[in-house]
Amino acid sequence: MKISKKINKEVLIQQIILVGLAFFFYMTLKSNIIAIYLHPRLIPLIGISIGIFLMMIFCLMTQLYRNQPQKKSHVKYFIFVLPLVFGFVLPNTVTPPQYVTPPKNNAQEERSKKSKIINFQKEMVGDTIVINDQNYLSWVNEIYQNTSQYLGKKIIVTGFVYRQPELKEGEFILARLLMTCCAADVQTVGFRCSYSNEKNLQARQWLKIEGELGITKSAPTELPLIRIERMQLMTKPKNEYLYPY
C-alpha cells in the first residue's frame, strides 16, 4: 500500500472513536460514576480497556497516511458514535427495578439447624436485630425463611422508600439495590413496612427505621412486616448498592 500525504479518513474516524471511548472510560473512573453501573471487582477491567484503546490508537498511527483502497461508507460508525454520545449526555442514574421477594422455603424453615439460629442470635444487640450493609443480605434471607422465630423482635434497618401498586394502604417497602455483576442485573430487595404517615414519604427518600417485626398476608403466603415505631431521615449514601460477593 502506498504512503500518501493525505490523511486516511477511515483510519482517522477509527482513531477519533477510540480516543472518545478511552476518554469516556477515564472520566467514569475518575469521577467514580462507573460504580453506578459495575460491580467493584470488575472495575479494574475498565482500566485494562483504556490501555487496549491506547494501544489500538498507536497502532493505527502507522496507517494514518496510507492510501485508502476504495471509498467506503462511514455510516457504519454510528453504531459506535451514538452510544458514546448518549454516555456523555444522558444522566447517570439507575431506576430501581421490580421488587423481588426472597422465596419462602417452608421445608428449609422446618429443618433450620440450632447452630445457625444461635449464630444469628449472637449478631443481635440484646433483643434487637441491627442490620447494616455487611449483614443485610444474610438477615433478609434469614428473616424471610424463618419469620416466625423473629416475630415481636425489634429491628433497625436503613433503606429507601419504594412503592408498588399491590401494597396495602399505609405500607411501603424499605428497599436496597442488589448488584451481582452490573446495572443490568440490579434487583430491589428489602422489607415491607407499615407506617401511619406513609403518604407523607417521598419515593427514593432514605430512612433509618426502628420497629417491631410482624407478618402481613400476601397471597399465597405470609411475609415479614416491620411496624415502624421510630424514623430518622438519612442522606443518600455515595454507594447505594449491596453486593452478594
C-alpha positions as CSV (number, residue, x, y, z in Angstrom):
1,M,0.0,0.0,0.0
2,K,1.4,3.4,-1.0
3,I,2.2,6.1,1.5
4,S,0.3,9.4,0.8
5,K,0.4,12.9,2.2
6,K,-3.4,12.8,2.5
7,I,-4.9,11.6,5.7
8,N,-6.8,8.3,5.5
9,K,-10.3,9.4,6.7
10,E,-11.3,5.8,7.5
11,V,-8.3,5.4,10.0
12,L,-8.9,9.0,11.4
13,I,-12.5,8.2,12.2
14,Q,-11.5,5.0,13.9
15,Q,-8.9,6.9,16.0
16,I,-11.4,9.6,17.0
17,I,-13.9,6.9,18.2
18,L,-11.1,5.1,20.2
19,V,-10.0,8.4,21.7
20,G,-13.6,9.2,22.7
21,L,-14.1,5.7,24.3
22,A,-10.8,6.0,26.2
23,F,-11.7,9.4,27.4
24,F,-15.2,8.4,28.4
25,F,-13.9,5.4,30.4
26,Y,-11.2,7.5,32.0
27,M,-13.8,10.1,33.1
28,T,-16.1,7.4,34.6
29,L,-13.2,6.1,36.6
30,K,-12.0,9.5,37.8
31,S,-15.5,10.6,38.9
32,N,-16.4,7.1,40.2
33,I,-19.5,7.1,38.0
34,I,-18.6,3.7,36.9
35,A,-19.6,2.4,40.4
36,I,-23.2,3.1,39.4
37,Y,-23.0,0.5,36.6
38,L,-20.4,-2.0,37.5
39,H,-19.5,-4.3,40.4
40,P,-16.3,-3.1,42.2
41,R,-14.5,-6.4,41.3
42,L,-15.0,-5.7,37.6
43,I,-13.9,-2.0,37.6
44,P,-10.2,-2.8,37.1
45,L,-11.2,-4.2,33.7
46,I,-12.1,-0.7,32.6
47,G,-8.5,0.4,33.2
48,I,-7.3,-2.5,31.1
49,S,-9.8,-1.5,28.4
50,I,-8.3,2.1,28.3
51,G,-4.9,0.6,27.9
52,I,-6.1,-1.5,25.0
53,F,-7.7,1.5,23.3
54,L,-4.5,3.5,23.6
55,M,-2.5,0.7,22.0
56,M,-5.0,0.5,19.1
57,I,-4.7,4.2,18.6
58,F,-1.0,4.0,18.5
59,C,-1.1,1.0,16.0
60,L,-3.5,3.0,13.7
61,M,-1.0,5.9,13.6
62,T,1.1,3.8,11.2
63,Q,-1.8,3.6,8.7
64,L,-3.0,7.2,9.0
65,Y,-1.2,8.4,5.8
66,R,-1.7,5.2,3.8
67,N,-3.9,5.4,0.7
68,Q,-7.4,4.1,1.1
69,P,-8.1,1.3,-1.4
70,Q,-11.6,2.4,-2.2
71,K,-14.3,4.8,-0.9
72,K,-16.3,3.3,1.9
73,S,-19.4,4.4,3.7
74,H,-18.9,5.9,7.2
75,V,-22.5,5.2,8.3
76,K,-21.4,2.0,10.0
77,Y,-19.5,4.0,12.6
78,F,-22.8,5.5,14.0
79,I,-23.2,2.2,15.9
80,F,-20.2,3.3,18.0
81,V,-20.7,7.1,18.0
82,L,-24.4,7.1,19.2
83,P,-23.7,5.1,22.4
84,L,-20.7,7.3,23.1
85,V,-22.8,10.5,22.7
86,F,-25.5,9.1,24.9
87,G,-22.9,8.2,27.5
88,F,-21.8,11.9,27.8
89,V,-25.3,13.4,27.5
90,L,-27.7,11.1,29.5
91,P,-27.9,11.4,33.3
92,N,-26.1,8.9,35.4
93,T,-28.9,7.2,37.2
94,V,-30.3,3.7,37.7
95,T,-34.1,3.3,38.1
96,P,-34.9,0.7,40.8
97,P,-36.2,-2.5,39.1
98,Q,-39.2,-4.5,40.2
99,Y,-39.1,-5.5,43.9
100,V,-38.1,-9.2,44.4
101,T,-39.5,-11.1,47.4
102,P,-37.0,-13.7,48.6
103,P,-38.5,-17.2,48.1
104,K,-40.2,-18.8,51.0
105,N,-38.9,-22.3,51.7
106,N,-41.1,-23.9,54.4
107,A,-39.0,-27.1,54.3
108,Q,-35.9,-25.2,55.0
109,E,-37.6,-23.3,57.8
110,E,-38.5,-26.6,59.5
111,R,-35.0,-28.0,59.1
112,S,-33.2,-24.9,60.4
113,K,-30.3,-26.0,62.5
114,K,-29.9,-24.8,66.1
115,S,-26.3,-23.8,65.4
116,K,-27.5,-21.4,62.6
117,I,-30.1,-19.9,64.9
118,I,-27.5,-19.3,67.6
119,N,-25.2,-17.6,65.2
120,F,-27.9,-15.1,64.2
121,Q,-28.8,-14.6,67.8
122,K,-25.2,-13.6,68.5
123,E,-25.5,-10.9,65.9
124,M,-28.4,-9.3,67.7
125,V,-27.9,-6.5,70.1
126,G,-29.9,-7.6,73.1
127,D,-33.3,-8.3,71.7
128,T,-32.8,-6.1,68.6
129,I,-31.9,-7.0,65.1
130,V,-29.4,-4.4,63.9
131,I,-28.9,-4.6,60.1
132,N,-26.1,-2.9,58.2
133,D,-24.5,-3.2,54.8
134,Q,-22.3,-6.1,55.9
135,N,-25.1,-8.3,57.2
136,Y,-28.1,-7.1,55.2
137,L,-28.4,-9.9,52.8
138,S,-27.9,-12.6,55.4
139,W,-30.6,-11.1,57.6
140,V,-33.0,-10.6,54.8
141,N,-32.7,-14.3,53.8
142,E,-32.9,-15.4,57.5
143,I,-36.0,-13.3,58.3
144,Y,-37.9,-14.3,55.2
145,Q,-37.0,-18.0,55.7
146,N,-37.7,-18.1,59.4
147,T,-40.1,-15.3,60.0
148,S,-41.9,-17.0,63.0
149,Q,-38.7,-17.1,65.0
150,Y,-38.3,-13.3,65.0
151,L,-41.9,-12.2,65.5
152,G,-42.1,-9.4,68.0
153,K,-38.3,-8.6,67.8
154,K,-37.1,-5.1,67.4
155,I,-35.4,-4.3,64.2
156,I,-33.2,-1.4,63.0
157,V,-32.5,-1.0,59.3
158,T,-31.7,1.6,56.7
159,G,-33.0,1.9,53.1
160,F,-35.0,4.0,50.6
161,V,-38.8,4.3,50.1
162,Y,-40.1,2.1,47.3
163,R,-43.7,1.6,46.4
164,Q,-45.7,-1.0,44.5
165,P,-49.4,-0.9,43.5
166,E,-50.3,-4.1,45.2
167,L,-49.2,-2.9,48.7
168,K,-51.9,-2.2,51.3
169,E,-52.7,1.3,52.4
170,G,-50.0,2.6,54.8
171,E,-47.4,0.1,53.5
172,F,-44.2,0.7,51.6
173,I,-41.0,-1.2,51.0
174,L,-37.8,-0.1,52.7
175,A,-35.5,-1.2,49.9
176,R,-31.9,-1.6,48.9
177,L,-30.4,-2.3,45.5
178,L,-28.6,-5.6,45.0
179,M,-25.9,-5.8,42.3
180,T,-24.4,-9.1,41.3
181,C,-22.4,-8.1,38.2
182,C,-23.6,-4.8,36.7
183,A,-26.6,-2.4,36.4
184,A,-28.3,-4.8,34.1
185,D,-28.9,-7.4,36.8
186,V,-29.7,-5.0,39.7
187,Q,-32.6,-6.2,41.9
188,T,-34.6,-4.4,44.5
189,V,-34.7,-6.2,47.9
190,G,-36.0,-5.2,51.3
191,F,-38.7,-5.3,53.9
192,R,-42.4,-4.3,53.8
193,C,-43.1,-1.6,56.4
194,S,-46.3,-0.3,57.9
195,Y,-46.4,3.4,58.8
196,S,-49.3,5.7,59.7
197,N,-47.9,8.7,57.8
198,E,-46.8,6.7,54.8
199,K,-48.4,9.1,52.3
200,N,-46.0,11.9,53.5
201,L,-42.9,9.9,52.5
202,Q,-41.3,10.6,49.1
203,A,-40.2,7.8,46.7
204,R,-36.4,7.2,46.9
205,Q,-36.3,9.0,50.3
206,W,-33.6,7.4,52.5
207,L,-34.7,6.4,56.1
208,K,-33.4,4.7,59.1
209,I,-36.2,3.0,60.9
210,E,-36.8,1.1,64.1
211,G,-39.8,-1.0,64.6
212,E,-41.3,-4.4,65.6
213,L,-41.2,-7.4,63.3
214,G,-44.6,-8.9,62.4
215,I,-46.3,-10.5,59.5
216,T,-48.7,-9.5,56.7
217,K,-50.7,-11.7,54.4
218,S,-49.8,-11.6,50.8
219,A,-51.3,-14.3,48.7
220,P,-50.4,-17.1,48.6
221,T,-48.2,-16.7,51.7
222,E,-47.3,-14.6,54.7
223,L,-44.4,-12.1,54.6
224,P,-42.5,-10.3,57.3
225,L,-43.7,-6.7,58.1
226,I,-41.9,-4.0,60.1
227,R,-44.3,-1.9,62.1
228,I,-42.4,1.4,62.3
229,E,-42.1,3.0,65.7
230,R,-39.3,5.5,65.1
231,M,-37.9,7.0,61.9
232,Q,-34.9,9.1,61.0
233,L,-34.2,10.9,57.7
234,M,-30.9,9.9,56.1
235,T,-28.8,11.2,53.3
236,K,-28.3,9.0,50.3
237,P,-25.0,7.1,50.6
238,K,-22.3,7.5,48.0
239,N,-22.7,3.9,47.1
240,E,-26.3,2.6,47.5
241,Y,-25.6,-0.9,46.2
242,L,-25.3,-4.2,48.2
243,Y,-23.1,-7.0,46.8
244,P,-23.7,-10.7,47.5
245,Y,-19.9,-11.3,47.0
